[in-house]
Amino acid sequence: HNIEITGDILNPVTITGFLKADIVCGSLHDFKVSGVGSGIFPPPSITVYGPYAETLYVNQTVNTLNIAGEIAAGATVELAGYSSLYNLTMPSSSGVIRGTVKVGDVLRKADIGGIAQGGSLEVVTEIGYGANDHFHVTGDIAGTLTADSVDTHFQVDGAVTSTGQITINKGFDTTAGGFPAASIGGVDPNGLVQIGTLAGVLGITGPQSGDIHVIDDLTGELALNEGLYGSVQVHGDLSGSVYVSNGPLANRFDVDGAVTSDGLILATDDISAVVTIGDLAGTLETASGASLTGALTVLRDLTGTVHLGGNLEDPADPNGNLLRRHIIVAGSFKGPSGGGDAAILIDGGLTGAHPFIAVDYSGWTAGSDWDPNTAYVQVTGAPVPPSCTETRLPCTFGTFRAAAVSSMAMRNSLQLMRTRSSKP
């Protein structure tokens, strides 16, 4: 039978066996169920009509844990062993986790108000399991959220604050089960979102001013809907898509592996960041009129396409440190092995004092070259100004194409990228 107490349970309760009844009470003191209640169906539920500030320990699966207030700082809720929690329900405004919540196996559904600084929600295996599951936070994550994987609709209306952290150790794939794209309301400076493999769709609906790390591969989609002011680091390959819109790509963007032939990085506004990519076999593109005022460094080979809808533009560089205004390929610039061309396409021009493009940047990489038959640079708009005739960096030069550019301007562009050898 169920146990319903209209008042409070003021003293600690210990059950050495297991729990089959639902518990409903006004408030709850320390509550411990130490027996392993495996195979109990339906699992029991626990409802507390107020905040919780004590220790709750249950060594079995719970259907619904309903806390009608916050889980206070210092409080602990633990479903031990391989225990799952089918439903965690807390009020949208006051239902904030300030203490510690740990689920030993799966958390299927959650509706909570937020995770405060110092608070934590740890799910040992996965968030979500079935078609009707979801995870919804109406406020901010200022504490920590940790899980092995996410396989359900995932929505954080607030931001990951400067003290907040989301860590998904393995897969993050919300769309495979037909769920909507996952969303986070923003990432504040020093906030962190860390994901093992991003296979689904994740949208950052507010400013991304913190750090997003993808430890393995990005095969799905990352949409930064209000620009990139923090950092994005993909430590494996990028075969999916990254979209940066409604704001510049203004800070660090790294892909340690390759942007594969299917990979796409698209910015609707200027790229003023330093972008570093291992191999670029896919596409990096800016929208019409959007320029590269930062820098692009390809650490190995460029066999794909760089398409700037605006200029390769040299902003003010009073320190002369060459951290901006260039495209550098440290390895080869050549077409892909399966056939086709590699290209750097600039719809605007090379503007400013010292923009440059360099291939085999170090000059010492064995086998690196600019294949004139399969790789080319094309500048469609305004040419490089006549004053830009010097070169500081060696490169192997291949084919340069230009449209509506005078012969003097073409000569200036070629002088900018003249070779280490005597080749014209």
N, C-alpha and C positions, 0 to 999 in steps of 0.2 A: 504494500500500500504506500501511497505517497504520504509525506510528512509536511504539513503546512502549519506554520506558527505565525499568527498574526502579529506577534511582537518580536522580540529579539532572542537570539541564542547567545547568552552572555558568557558562557564558559567554554573552554576548549572541548572539542568532541573528537574522539579517536575510535575508529571502527577497524578492528583487526581483520575482519573478513572483507566483504565487498559490498558495494552499494547497488541495490536494485530499485529503490524508491526515489522519486523526485523529492527534492528539498526546496521548500519555499519559506522564506523568513524575512523579517524586517531588517535585521542585521545579523552578521555571523562572525563569531570569534575564530580562533584557530580551528581548522577542520581537517582531519587526516583520515584517509581511507587507505590502509596499508596493504590489504589483500589484493591479489591480482584478479580483477574481475573480468577476465577474458570471456568472450562468447555471450555476454549478456545483451539481449536484444528485446525491445529497443533499449539503447543506453539511457541511463538516468539523466535528468536535468537538474541544475542548481540555479535558483533565482534568489537574489538578494535585493530587496527594495531600498537600496541606499548605496553609498560608497563602500569600498572594502579596504581595510587597513591592516589586515592580519596575514596569516599564512594558510593557504589552501593547498593541500597535497592529495592528489587522487591517482592511484595506480591502475586506472582503467579508463576506457573511452567514455566521454561525456557527450550527450546529445547537444544540449544548449547550456551555456554559461551566460546568465543574464545578470549583469551588474548595473543597477539603476543609478550610477554615479561614477566617480573616478576609482581607479585602483591606486591608492595613495602611495606616496614615496615611502619606501621601506617595506611595503607589502609584497608578498610573493604568491603567485599562482602557478602551480606546476602540475601538469599531467605527465606522470613519469613513465619510464619504459617506452613501450610502443603504443602509448595511448594517443588517440586522436580526439580532436574537438570538432564536432560537426558545425557548431554555430556559436560565435562569440558576439554577444550583443551588448552594446553600451550606448548611452545617449549621444546624439550627434554633437551636442555642445559641451556638456560636462563630462562625458565619458572618455576621459583622457587617462592613458596608462602612464603613471608616474613611478610605479614600482617595476616589478619583474613578472613577466608572463612567459612560460615555457611550455611548448606542446611537443611531446615526445615523438609524434608521428605526423599526421596530416591535420592541417587546419582547413576545413572545407569552406566555411563562410565566416566573414567578419564584417561588422559594422561598428566602427569606433569613432570617437571624436578626435583622437590624435595621440601622439606619443610625445611626452614632455621631455625636456632635457634631463638626463639621468634615468629615464625610463627605457624599458626594452621589451620587445616582443620577439621571441625566438621560436621558430618552427623548424624542427630537426630535419624533416623531409620536405614536403611540398605544401604550397598554398594552393588550394583548389584540387578537386578530384572529379566531380561530376558536372553534367551539363547545366545545372541550376546553381552552381556555386559562384561566389564572388568575394572580392576583398575591397572594402570601401572605407577610406579615412576622410572625414569631412573637414578636418583641420590640418595642422602642420605635423611634420615628423621632425622633432627636435632631439629625439633620442635615437635608438637604434632599432632597425627592423632587419632580421636575419632569417633566411630560409635557404634550403638547397635548391628549390626550383619554384617557379610560378607557372601554373597551368590553368588559369581562370581569368575572368574579368578583373582587372587591377586598376583602381582609381584612387588617387590621392588629390583631393581638391586643393589643399594648401601646398606649401612648399617644403622641401627638405631644407631646413634652416642651417645656419652656420655651425650648429652643434649636432646636426642630424646626419644619419647615415643609413642607407639601404644597401644591404649586401645579399645578393642572390648568387650562391656559390656555383651553381651549374646552369641549367637552362631557364630562359625567360621566353616563353612562347605562349602568348595569350590568344593568338588568332588561329592556331591549329584546330582548336575545338570549336571554332565558329564564334568566339567571343569578340566584342569590339576591341579596337586598339587600346592598349594600356595608356594611362595618362598620369602625369605628375604636374602639379600646378607651378613648379619652378624649382630651381636649385640655387640657394643663396651662396655668397662667397664662403668658402671653406666647407660647404655641404658636399656630401659624397654619395654618388650612386655607383655601385660596383656590381657588375653582372658577369657571370661566367661566359655563356654564349647567348647572344641576343638573336633569337630566331623569329620572334614575333614582331609586332609593331609597338613602339614606345614613343609617345608624344610628350614633349615638355612644353606645356601650354603657356608658361610664364618665362621670364628671363632665365637663361642658363648661365649663371655667374659662378657656379661651383665646379666640381669635377665629376665627369662621367668616365668610368673605366670599363671597357669590355676586355676581360682577361683572355678570352679565347677569340672566337670568330664572331663577326657581325654578318649574319646571313639574312636578317630581316630588314627592318626599317627603323631608323631613328630620325624623328622630326623635331627640330628645335624651332618652335613657332614664334619666338621673340628674340632671335639672334643668339650668338655664342660670344659671351663675355668671359667665360671661364675656360675650361679645357675639356676636350674629348680625346681619349686615348684608346685605340684599338690595338691590343697587343698581338692579335693573330691576323687573319685575313679579313678583308672587307669585300664580300661578294653580294651584299645587299645594297641599301641606299641610305644616304644621309642627306637630309634636306635642312637648310638653314634659311629661314625666311623672316621678314618683318624686322630686320636688324642685321648688322654686319657680322661676318665671321671674324671676330676681332681679337681672338686670343688663340691659345695653343690648340692645334689639331694634329694628331700623330696617328699613323698606321704603321706599326712595326713590321707587319707582314706585307702582303700584296693587296692592292686594289685590283681584284681579278677582272677578267674581261666583262663580267656581268655587273661589276661594281660601279656605283655612281655617287659622286659628291656634287651636290647642286646648291649654290648660294644665290639668293635673289638680290643681295646687296653686295657691297664691296667686301673683298677679302683683305683685311689689314693685318691678319695674323701671320705668323710663321708656320707654314704647313709642311710637315715632313712625312714622306711616304716611302716605304721600302721599295716595292716595285709598283709601277703604275701601268697596268694593262687595260684598265677600264677607262672611265671618264671623270675628269674634274671640270666643272663648268660653272660659269657665272651667267646670270640673266643679262639681257640686253641692257647696255649702259653701265653694268657693274664691273668694276676694275679690280685688278690685283695691285694693291698698294703695299702689300706685305711681301712675302717671299714664299716660293714653292721650291722645296728641295726633294728630289727623287734620289734616294740613297743608292739605288741600284739601276735598273733599266726602265726607260720610258718606251713602252710599246703600244700605248693607248693614245688617248686624246686629251689635251688641255685646250679648252675653248673659253676664251675670255670675251664676254659680251661687251666689255668696255676696253680700257687701256691696260698695258703694262706700265704702271705709273710710278714715277720716282717722287715720293714726298720729301719734305725737308729732312735732311740727315746731318744735323750739325756735328755729330760725333764722328762721322765718316766710318761707321763700323760695319757697313755692308749688310746689316741685318734685314734690310728691306730691298725692294725694287728689282728683284731678279727671279729668274727661273734657272735652277741648277739641276743638271742630271749628272750624278757622280759616275754612272756607268755608261751604257750605250743608249742611243736614241735610234730606234729601228722598228720596222714593222713586226707584227706578231709572227710567230713561227708558222702558223697556219695560213698565212697570206694576208694581204691588206696593208694599209699604210698606218704609220704613227704620225701624229700631227700636233703642232702648237698653232692654234688659230687665234688671232687677235683681231676682233672686229673694229676696235678703235685704233690706237697707235702706241708707239713707244714714246712716252712723254716724260718730261723732266730732264734732269741733267745726266743721270748715269744709270738708266735701266739696262739690264743685260740678260742674255741667255747664254748659258755655258753648258757644254757637253764634255764628259770626261773631266770633271771639274778639277780633280787632283792632278791629272796629266800622267798618272802612274798606274791606272787600273788596267791590268793586262787584258787585251782583247776588246777594250771599250772603243766604240767608234760611233760616228754619225753616218748611217747608211744613206747615201744620197738617192738611192733608188726606192726606198720605202719609208723615208721619214723627211718631213719638211716643216718649215715655219711659214705661215702666211699672215701678213699684216694687211688688213683691208682699208683701214681708215688713215688718219693723220700719221705721217712718218715721224721718225726720230728727228729731233732738231739738229741742224748742222753742227752745233757746238759739241754734240755728243760723238766724238770721234776717237776716244781713247779706249784702250782695253787694259784691264788689270788682271784678268784671269785667262789662262790658256784654255782652248777648247778645240775640238776637231770639228770643222764646219762642213756641212753637207749642202742641202738644197734650200734656198730661200726664195719664196714667192711673194709678190706684192701686187696689189691692185690699185690703180690710180695714184701711183707714187712716182715722182720725178726721178730721172736717172741720178741726179745729185743726192736726193734723199736715199735712194737705194745704195749708192756708194757709201754714204754715211752709215747706214745700217750694217753693211758688210764690214766696214772698218771696225765697228763696235764688236763684231764677233770674228775678227780675223784669227787665223789659225796659228798653232805653234810651228807648223811647217811652212813651206813656201807655196802651199796651195792657194789659189785665188779665192 
